[in-house]
């Protein structure tokens, strides 16, 4: 096949966010938002996969009658990701609901795997000598995030929410219940962090953090763009229009009208 150079001329950039981290309180619309994305498959941890309105797979550490793991969630995730990479399918979005539980299940699997034969299962990674447990665990988490990002699909991580309190017991900040180091790993491989909230009968969605500014005319996936327009701060108007609006505000301000 002969290599062909691209046409020399201006082009409109294609810049669609594909990796998302969603967090919020219980019943705030996290899963509902995730299920709006095109053709989702949900990797579920709540033990109720069959009750979902979209195709779901229950994640689980399968144990034998002695309580030892015979098929770990690490193996299961590897099989699922390989299938999504190699099998013909029509899924466009993979949802991890919830990532908090997945990480705990991976930790349990590593402790089980590294427990010496005939011994009671280790309860903590710190019980495994020479930091071997932490190495295996961190490798499994990092590999999961990298493999998910490599999929030609939208990837959505869902986390619960906790509140930080001051010395007087007043809530000062809401944040993902996932530990900060895992939030940093996952968010570092995500394009948008989204917070969902329910106030009375009203549901809101807003951007907490984002990798960059996304413009409507550069998002080439119209199904994703439609969802982004429902999230406060997710997408800006067409880049040229946004620049003109910014310049107009600047001129108006300098004229003393603001």
One Martini backbone bead per residue (centre of mass of N, CA, C, O) as a GRO file, in nm:
protein
  258
    1UNK     BB    1   0.095   0.037   0.024
    2UNK     BB    2   0.063   0.368  -0.033
    3UNK     BB    3   0.178   0.649   0.089
    4UNK     BB    4  -0.020   0.934   0.219
    5UNK     BB    5  -0.038   1.250   0.237
    6UNK     BB    6  -0.166   1.506   0.375
    7UNK     BB    7  -0.340   1.771   0.332
    8UNK     BB    8  -0.255   2.106   0.261
    9UNK     BB    9  -0.440   2.242   0.530
   10UNK     BB   10  -0.692   2.337   0.693
   11UNK     BB   11  -0.838   2.211   1.008
   12UNK     BB   12  -1.063   2.057   1.212
   13UNK     BB   13  -1.049   1.959   1.511
   14UNK     BB   14  -1.047   1.647   1.693
   15UNK     BB   15  -1.208   1.661   2.035
   16UNK     BB   16  -1.295   1.389   2.225
   17UNK     BB   17  -1.401   1.286   2.510
   18UNK     BB   18  -1.349   0.943   2.678
   19UNK     BB   19  -1.272   1.004   2.986
   20UNK     BB   20  -1.445   0.932   3.302
   21UNK     BB   21  -1.524   1.090   3.626
   22UNK     BB   22  -1.777   0.988   3.859
   23UNK     BB   23  -1.937   1.170   4.130
   24UNK     BB   24  -2.152   1.097   4.423
   25UNK     BB   25  -2.418   1.060   4.576
   26UNK     BB   26  -2.668   0.886   4.656
   27UNK     BB   27  -2.897   0.924   4.408
   28UNK     BB   28  -2.754   1.153   4.188
   29UNK     BB   29  -2.697   1.018   3.880
   30UNK     BB   30  -2.451   0.847   3.789
   31UNK     BB   31  -2.563   0.600   3.632
   32UNK     BB   32  -2.752   0.756   3.449
   33UNK     BB   33  -2.533   0.908   3.299
   34UNK     BB   34  -2.368   0.664   3.196
   35UNK     BB   35  -2.622   0.534   3.037
   36UNK     BB   36  -2.628   0.766   2.810
   37UNK     BB   37  -2.419   0.643   2.674
   38UNK     BB   38  -2.317   0.472   2.415
   39UNK     BB   39  -2.339   0.150   2.434
   40UNK     BB   40  -2.333   0.011   2.723
   41UNK     BB   41  -2.112  -0.153   2.962
   42UNK     BB   42  -2.138  -0.299   3.287
   43UNK     BB   43  -1.922  -0.306   3.569
   44UNK     BB   44  -2.038  -0.468   3.850
   45UNK     BB   45  -2.065  -0.448   4.239
   46UNK     BB   46  -2.381  -0.479   4.371
   47UNK     BB   47  -2.528  -0.766   4.295
   48UNK     BB   48  -2.737  -0.629   4.039
   49UNK     BB   49  -2.700  -0.670   3.722
   50UNK     BB   50  -2.991  -0.777   3.622
   51UNK     BB   51  -3.136  -0.486   3.694
   52UNK     BB   52  -3.033  -0.360   3.458
   53UNK     BB   53  -3.095  -0.172   3.149
   54UNK     BB   54  -2.811  -0.275   3.083
   55UNK     BB   55  -2.547  -0.435   3.009
   56UNK     BB   56  -2.401  -0.673   3.251
   57UNK     BB   57  -2.125  -0.737   3.484
   58UNK     BB   58  -2.030  -0.932   3.746
   59UNK     BB   59  -1.810  -0.864   3.993
   60UNK     BB   60  -1.587  -1.135   4.121
   61UNK     BB   61  -1.472  -1.342   4.379
   62UNK     BB   62  -1.420  -1.668   4.340
   63UNK     BB   63  -1.506  -1.930   4.566
   64UNK     BB   64  -1.460  -2.179   4.768
   65UNK     BB   65  -1.545  -2.381   5.049
   66UNK     BB   66  -1.281  -2.232   5.203
   67UNK     BB   67  -1.249  -1.917   5.080
   68UNK     BB   68  -1.089  -1.943   4.828
   69UNK     BB   69  -0.962  -1.819   4.539
   70UNK     BB   70  -1.031  -1.933   4.188
   71UNK     BB   71  -1.149  -1.647   4.065
   72UNK     BB   72  -1.048  -1.346   3.993
   73UNK     BB   73  -1.098  -1.014   3.920
   74UNK     BB   74  -0.841  -0.994   3.755
   75UNK     BB   75  -0.912  -1.216   3.555
   76UNK     BB   76  -1.187  -1.106   3.466
   77UNK     BB   77  -1.088  -0.834   3.354
   78UNK     BB   78  -0.897  -0.955   3.146
   79UNK     BB   79  -1.120  -1.101   2.983
   80UNK     BB   80  -1.293  -0.854   2.915
   81UNK     BB   81  -1.077  -0.680   2.773
   82UNK     BB   82  -1.006  -0.885   2.556
   83UNK     BB   83  -1.290  -0.898   2.433
   84UNK     BB   84  -1.309  -0.590   2.361
   85UNK     BB   85  -1.052  -0.607   2.169
   86UNK     BB   86  -1.126  -0.892   1.984
   87UNK     BB   87  -1.426  -0.876   1.965
   88UNK     BB   88  -1.722  -0.858   1.814
   89UNK     BB   89  -1.894  -0.541   1.870
   90UNK     BB   90  -2.133  -0.263   1.991
   91UNK     BB   91  -1.971  -0.130   2.197
   92UNK     BB   92  -1.884   0.218   2.335
   93UNK     BB   93  -1.915   0.165   2.656
   94UNK     BB   94  -1.740   0.158   2.973
   95UNK     BB   95  -1.846   0.072   3.311
   96UNK     BB   96  -1.740   0.151   3.647
   97UNK     BB   97  -1.963   0.004   3.908
   98UNK     BB   98  -1.747   0.061   4.138
   99UNK     BB   99  -1.414   0.148   4.185
  100UNK     BB  100  -1.386   0.105   4.487
  101UNK     BB  101  -1.456  -0.203   4.483
  102UNK     BB  102  -1.246  -0.301   4.284
  103UNK     BB  103  -0.997  -0.232   4.455
  104UNK     BB  104  -1.073  -0.415   4.696
  105UNK     BB  105  -1.085  -0.680   4.532
  106UNK     BB  106  -0.791  -0.674   4.444
  107UNK     BB  107  -0.669  -0.681   4.726
  108UNK     BB  108  -0.789  -0.956   4.807
  109UNK     BB  109  -0.660  -1.117   4.573
  110UNK     BB  110  -0.364  -1.066   4.649
  111UNK     BB  111  -0.372  -1.186   4.933
  112UNK     BB  112  -0.454  -1.468   4.838
  113UNK     BB  113  -0.224  -1.527   4.634
  114UNK     BB  114   0.014  -1.465   4.874
  115UNK     BB  115  -0.073  -1.700   5.034
  116UNK     BB  116   0.033  -1.953   5.189
  117UNK     BB  117  -0.001  -2.268   5.194
  118UNK     BB  118  -0.221  -2.351   5.463
  119UNK     BB  119  -0.296  -2.059   5.522
  120UNK     BB  120  -0.432  -1.796   5.629
  121UNK     BB  121  -0.565  -1.535   5.499
  122UNK     BB  122  -0.465  -1.244   5.423
  123UNK     BB  123  -0.567  -0.902   5.519
  124UNK     BB  124  -0.291  -0.754   5.428
  125UNK     BB  125  -0.036  -0.610   5.249
  126UNK     BB  126   0.160  -0.570   5.502
  127UNK     BB  127   0.199  -0.895   5.544
  128UNK     BB  128   0.376  -0.878   5.294
  129UNK     BB  129   0.679  -0.921   5.208
  130UNK     BB  130   0.881  -0.671   5.060
  131UNK     BB  131   0.628  -0.529   4.912
  132UNK     BB  132   0.482  -0.733   4.717
  133UNK     BB  133   0.183  -0.658   4.747
  134UNK     BB  134   0.200  -0.364   4.647
  135UNK     BB  135   0.314  -0.429   4.370
  136UNK     BB  136   0.081  -0.604   4.265
  137UNK     BB  137  -0.145  -0.400   4.312
  138UNK     BB  138  -0.039  -0.155   4.149
  139UNK     BB  139  -0.017  -0.308   3.884
  140UNK     BB  140  -0.316  -0.383   3.852
  141UNK     BB  141  -0.431  -0.095   3.849
  142UNK     BB  142  -0.260   0.028   3.621
  143UNK     BB  143  -0.334  -0.180   3.402
  144UNK     BB  144  -0.635  -0.123   3.398
  145UNK     BB  145  -0.624   0.178   3.315
  146UNK     BB  146  -0.456   0.141   3.054
  147UNK     BB  147  -0.644  -0.066   2.910
  148UNK     BB  148  -0.894   0.112   2.904
  149UNK     BB  149  -0.769   0.354   2.746
  150UNK     BB  150  -0.701   0.167   2.485
  151UNK     BB  151  -0.976   0.168   2.417
  152UNK     BB  152  -1.224   0.228   2.154
  153UNK     BB  153  -1.370   0.390   2.407
  154UNK     BB  154  -1.570   0.471   2.647
  155UNK     BB  155  -1.474   0.572   2.987
  156UNK     BB  156  -1.626   0.492   3.315
  157UNK     BB  157  -1.597   0.618   3.640
  158UNK     BB  158  -1.736   0.526   3.958
  159UNK     BB  159  -1.803   0.719   4.259
  160UNK     BB  160  -1.831   0.802   4.559
  161UNK     BB  161  -1.919   1.008   4.849
  162UNK     BB  162  -1.753   1.248   5.060
  163UNK     BB  163  -1.693   1.435   5.361
  164UNK     BB  164  -1.553   1.717   5.490
  165UNK     BB  165  -1.444   1.836   5.818
  166UNK     BB  166  -1.441   2.040   6.069
  167UNK     BB  167  -1.398   2.105   6.409
  168UNK     BB  168  -1.733   2.159   6.415
  169UNK     BB  169  -1.875   1.954   6.201
  170UNK     BB  170  -1.851   2.089   5.920
  171UNK     BB  171  -1.907   2.080   5.600
  172UNK     BB  172  -1.651   2.164   5.338
  173UNK     BB  173  -1.627   1.893   5.146
  174UNK     BB  174  -1.659   1.727   4.845
  175UNK     BB  175  -1.567   1.382   4.757
  176UNK     BB  176  -1.427   1.117   4.674
  177UNK     BB  177  -1.400   0.801   4.831
  178UNK     BB  178  -1.156   0.774   4.700
  179UNK     BB  179  -0.844   0.768   4.720
  180UNK     BB  180  -0.625   1.002   4.618
  181UNK     BB  181  -0.419   0.816   4.464
  182UNK     BB  182  -0.649   0.699   4.276
  183UNK     BB  183  -0.762   0.956   4.167
  184UNK     BB  184  -0.499   1.048   4.031
  185UNK     BB  185  -0.473   0.810   3.840
  186UNK     BB  186  -0.752   0.826   3.701
  187UNK     BB  187  -0.765   1.134   3.642
  188UNK     BB  188  -0.495   1.130   3.475
  189UNK     BB  189  -0.680   0.934   3.258
  190UNK     BB  190  -0.878   1.175   3.232
  191UNK     BB  191  -1.085   1.438   3.105
  192UNK     BB  192  -1.336   1.419   3.318
  193UNK     BB  193  -1.477   1.555   3.616
  194UNK     BB  194  -1.786   1.454   3.772
  195UNK     BB  195  -2.059   1.606   3.947
  196UNK     BB  196  -2.328   1.485   4.131
  197UNK     BB  197  -2.665   1.619   4.219
  198UNK     BB  198  -2.927   1.637   4.475
  199UNK     BB  199  -3.192   1.892   4.489
  200UNK     BB  200  -3.439   1.756   4.576
  201UNK     BB  201  -3.575   1.722   4.241
  202UNK     BB  202  -3.284   1.816   4.151
  203UNK     BB  203  -3.046   1.766   3.895
  204UNK     BB  204  -2.685   1.775   3.879
  205UNK     BB  205  -2.408   1.877   3.654
  206UNK     BB  206  -2.047   1.904   3.705
  207UNK     BB  207  -1.735   2.033   3.681
  208UNK     BB  208  -1.436   1.976   3.854
  209UNK     BB  209  -1.240   1.856   3.626
  210UNK     BB  210  -0.996   1.928   3.353
  211UNK     BB  211  -0.768   1.888   3.103
  212UNK     BB  212  -0.944   2.078   2.910
  213UNK     BB  213  -1.077   2.258   2.654
  214UNK     BB  214  -1.396   2.214   2.508
  215UNK     BB  215  -1.532   2.223   2.176
  216UNK     BB  216  -1.807   2.178   1.990
  217UNK     BB  217  -1.660   2.176   1.694
  218UNK     BB  218  -1.447   1.931   1.805
  219UNK     BB  219  -1.680   1.734   1.861
  220UNK     BB  220  -1.737   1.440   1.664
  221UNK     BB  221  -1.935   1.321   1.883
  222UNK     BB  222  -2.270   1.376   1.905
  223UNK     BB  223  -2.355   1.201   2.146
  224UNK     BB  224  -2.152   1.323   2.345
  225UNK     BB  225  -2.223   1.620   2.310
  226UNK     BB  226  -2.514   1.602   2.417
  227UNK     BB  227  -2.419   1.528   2.706
  228UNK     BB  228  -2.225   1.769   2.766
  229UNK     BB  229  -2.461   1.990   2.758
  230UNK     BB  230  -2.565   1.873   3.058
  231UNK     BB  231  -2.279   1.981   3.162
  232UNK     BB  232  -2.136   2.195   3.361
  233UNK     BB  233  -1.840   2.296   3.189
  234UNK     BB  234  -1.766   2.086   2.951
  235UNK     BB  235  -1.853   2.291   2.709
  236UNK     BB  236  -1.786   2.500   2.450
  237UNK     BB  237  -1.822   2.683   2.217
  238UNK     BB  238  -1.719   2.762   1.948
  239UNK     BB  239  -1.409   2.882   1.926
  240UNK     BB  240  -1.465   3.140   1.762
  241UNK     BB  241  -1.709   3.233   1.933
  242UNK     BB  242  -1.561   3.243   2.206
  243UNK     BB  243  -1.351   3.457   2.123
  244UNK     BB  244  -1.556   3.683   2.052
  245UNK     BB  245  -1.691   3.696   2.331
  246UNK     BB  246  -1.436   3.769   2.489
  247UNK     BB  247  -1.371   4.031   2.331
  248UNK     BB  248  -1.639   4.177   2.385
  249UNK     BB  249  -1.611   4.184   2.696
  250UNK     BB  250  -1.348   4.343   2.699
  251UNK     BB  251  -1.448   4.599   2.553
  252UNK     BB  252  -1.684   4.660   2.743
  253UNK     BB  253  -1.513   4.689   3.000
  254UNK     BB  254  -1.325   4.921   2.893
  255UNK     BB  255  -1.589   5.111   2.851
  256UNK     BB  256  -1.758   5.082   3.136
  257UNK     BB  257  -2.024   4.872   3.122
  258UNK     BB  258  -1.921   4.676   3.388
   0.00000   0.00000   0.00000
